[in-house]
Amino acid sequence: MFSIGNDELERLKDLEADTVCPNCGEKHPVSYGKAKQPDGSWVETTTIAFVKCPETGHTYLVGIDGKRLDNNKEK
């Protein structure tokens, strides 16, 4: 389970286009989730952000609401 408060989010840094992977410590491009619109289409949203690590092939949560989570292994 994961939880984070609004006050905690406000203190985090803005998420960049590439960020450090929580698994391997290398920078990977950030991908975003999609939200379904009332007309049935899907639009990218900054609500949830993730990276896919080529080392493991797994996806890791790295951001919420455009803010970078402090769960990386920055070298």
C-alpha positions as CSV (number, residue, x, y, z in Angstrom):
1,M,0.0,0.0,0.0
2,F,1.1,3.5,-0.7
3,S,-0.1,6.8,0.7
4,I,1.0,10.4,0.6
5,G,-0.5,13.6,1.9
6,N,-1.1,16.8,0.1
7,D,1.4,18.6,2.3
8,E,4.0,16.0,1.4
9,L,3.3,16.4,-2.4
10,E,3.7,20.2,-2.1
11,R,7.3,19.8,-0.8
12,L,8.4,17.5,-3.6
13,K,10.4,18.6,-6.7
14,D,8.7,18.9,-10.1
15,L,9.0,15.8,-12.3
16,E,11.2,16.1,-15.4
17,A,11.0,14.3,-18.7
18,D,13.7,11.8,-17.6
19,T,14.1,10.7,-14.0
20,V,16.2,8.3,-11.9
21,C,14.9,4.7,-11.8
22,P,14.1,3.4,-8.2
23,N,15.5,0.0,-9.3
24,C,18.8,0.6,-11.2
25,G,19.6,4.2,-10.5
26,E,19.9,5.1,-14.2
27,K,17.8,7.8,-15.9
28,H,14.8,6.6,-18.0
29,P,12.1,8.5,-19.8
30,V,8.9,9.2,-17.8
31,S,5.6,7.9,-19.0
32,Y,2.2,9.0,-17.8
33,G,-1.1,7.4,-17.1
34,K,-4.2,8.1,-19.2
35,A,-7.7,9.3,-18.1
36,K,-10.8,8.3,-19.9
37,Q,-12.9,11.3,-21.0
38,P,-16.7,11.5,-21.1
39,D,-16.6,11.0,-24.9
40,G,-14.7,7.7,-24.5
41,S,-11.3,9.0,-25.6
42,W,-8.2,8.7,-23.5
43,V,-5.9,11.7,-22.6
44,E,-2.5,11.6,-20.9
45,T,-2.5,12.9,-17.4
46,T,0.2,13.8,-14.8
47,T,-1.8,12.2,-12.0
48,I,0.5,9.1,-12.2
49,A,3.9,8.9,-13.7
50,F,6.2,5.8,-14.1
51,V,9.4,4.6,-15.7
52,K,10.0,1.2,-17.3
53,C,13.4,-0.2,-16.3
54,P,15.1,-2.0,-19.2
55,E,17.1,-4.0,-16.7
56,T,14.1,-5.8,-15.3
57,G,11.3,-4.9,-17.7
58,H,9.2,-3.8,-14.6
59,T,7.4,-0.5,-14.3
60,Y,8.1,1.7,-11.3
61,L,6.0,4.6,-9.9
62,V,8.1,7.8,-9.9
63,G,5.5,10.7,-9.7
64,I,2.1,11.9,-8.7
65,D,0.4,15.1,-9.8
66,G,3.6,16.2,-11.6
67,K,5.8,15.8,-8.6
68,R,8.8,13.4,-8.4
69,L,8.6,10.9,-5.6
70,D,11.7,10.5,-3.5
71,N,12.0,6.8,-4.1
72,N,14.9,6.8,-6.5
73,K,18.4,5.5,-6.2
74,E,20.1,8.6,-7.5
75,K,23.8,8.0,-8.1
